[in-house]
Amino acid sequence: MAKVLSVNISEKKGTPKVKINPGVLIEEFGFEGDAHAGKWHRQVSLLAKESIEKSKGLPTDGLCHGVFAENITTEGLILHTLPVGTRLSVGESILEITQIGKECHDGCAIRQLVGQCIMPREGIFARVIKGGKVYEGDEITVLG
């Protein structure tokens, strides 16, 4: 079973996010209180624990979720293998994958903190089709 390990937000872009529980997703906007929320295609970012564990040279034991600026840290689903357009049921919400990976910008606080960032290769981005609360431990279902 795929599940939510943590829900994370930040007030500023390019910085690690802090854990919240629950997070409130707003339709066609993103997480309430998150700097990346807005009327665009990257409203929510997701990163799998499985991707974080592949990061060479990083202390994955006790690595706090949100350190790669992901909104939702997941387990049990290889996110970056899902095609753009796939819909996911996450807690009360429905997300639609809009992008896989991204270009990492210069001066990224995450890269400075951990030395490398997995988000450009294996992070995914989504827009909020249906809003709702997302709790740590919520099941994630691929809807197609």
C-alpha positions in Angstrom: 0.0 0.0 0.0 1.3 3.5 -0.9 0.9 6.1 1.8 1.8 9.6 2.9 4.8 9.7 5.2 4.6 13.4 5.8 2.9 16.6 4.7 5.2 19.7 4.4 5.0 23.4 3.7 7.2 26.4 3.6 6.6 30.1 3.5 9.6 30.7 1.1 10.6 29.0 -2.1 13.9 27.1 -2.3 14.0 26.2 1.4 13.3 23.0 3.2 9.7 22.6 4.3 8.3 22.0 7.8 6.0 19.1 8.7 2.3 19.8 9.3 -0.5 17.4 10.0 -3.0 17.7 8.4 -2.3 19.8 5.4 -5.2 21.5 3.6 -5.2 21.3 -0.2 -7.2 24.0 -2.0 -8.6 23.1 -5.4 -6.5 24.5 -8.3 -4.2 26.2 -5.8 -2.1 23.9 -3.6 -1.4 23.6 0.1 -2.8 26.4 2.3 0.2 28.4 3.6 2.7 27.0 1.1 5.0 29.3 -1.0 4.6 27.1 -4.1 0.8 27.2 -4.1 -0.8 29.3 -6.8 -2.6 29.2 -10.2 0.0 27.2 -12.1 0.9 23.6 -13.0 3.3 22.9 -10.0 0.9 23.4 -7.1 2.0 20.4 -5.1 5.4 18.5 -5.1 5.8 14.8 -4.2 8.9 12.8 -3.5 9.1 9.1 -2.7 11.1 7.8 0.3 12.5 5.2 -2.2 14.0 8.1 -4.2 15.4 9.8 -1.1 17.1 6.5 0.0 18.9 6.4 -3.4 20.6 9.7 -2.8 24.3 8.8 -2.4 26.2 10.2 0.5 23.1 11.5 2.3 22.3 10.4 5.9 18.9 8.8 5.2 18.5 7.5 8.7 16.4 10.1 10.4 16.5 12.4 7.4 13.6 14.8 8.1 10.9 14.9 5.5 10.5 18.1 3.5 14.3 18.6 3.3 14.0 18.4 -0.5 11.2 21.0 -0.4 8.6 18.3 -1.2 5.0 18.9 0.0 4.2 15.2 0.3 6.8 12.5 1.2 5.4 9.1 0.1 6.2 5.5 0.6 5.3 2.4 -1.5 5.0 4.0 -4.9 7.7 4.8 -7.4 6.3 8.2 -8.3 8.7 9.3 -11.1 7.6 6.3 -13.2 4.0 7.5 -13.4 3.1 9.3 -16.6 2.0 12.9 -16.8 -1.8 13.0 -16.6 -2.0 10.3 -14.0 -4.5 11.1 -11.2 -3.8 10.1 -7.6 -6.2 10.0 -4.7 -4.4 11.3 -1.6 -6.4 11.6 1.6 -9.5 13.6 0.8 -8.0 15.1 -2.4 -7.3 14.2 -6.0 -4.1 15.3 -7.7 -3.1 15.2 -11.4 0.6 14.8 -12.3 1.7 17.7 -14.5 5.5 17.3 -14.5 8.2 14.9 -13.6 11.5 16.4 -12.4 12.5 20.1 -12.8 15.5 22.2 -13.4 17.4 23.0 -10.2 18.1 26.7 -9.8 21.4 28.3 -8.7 21.8 29.1 -5.1 19.3 26.4 -4.0 19.2 26.2 -0.2 18.5 22.5 -0.4 21.6 21.8 -2.6 23.7 23.8 -0.1 22.3 21.9 2.8 22.5 18.3 1.5 25.0 18.6 -1.4 22.7 17.3 -4.1 19.0 17.3 -4.8 16.9 14.4 -6.0 13.9 16.6 -6.9 15.2 17.5 -10.4 15.3 13.8 -11.4 12.6 12.0 -9.4 10.3 14.6 -7.8 6.9 14.9 -9.3 4.5 17.9 -9.5 0.8 18.0 -9.6 -2.2 20.3 -9.7 -5.1 19.9 -7.2 -8.2 18.6 -9.0 -10.2 18.2 -5.7 -9.2 19.8 -2.4 -9.3 18.4 1.1 -7.3 17.4 4.1 -4.2 15.2 3.8 -2.9 13.4 6.9 0.3 11.6 7.6 -0.5 7.9 7.0 -3.3 8.5 4.4 -3.4 6.0 1.6 -2.4 7.0 -1.9 -4.3 5.3 -4.8 -3.4 5.6 -8.5 -6.7 6.4 -10.2 -5.3 6.2 -13.8 
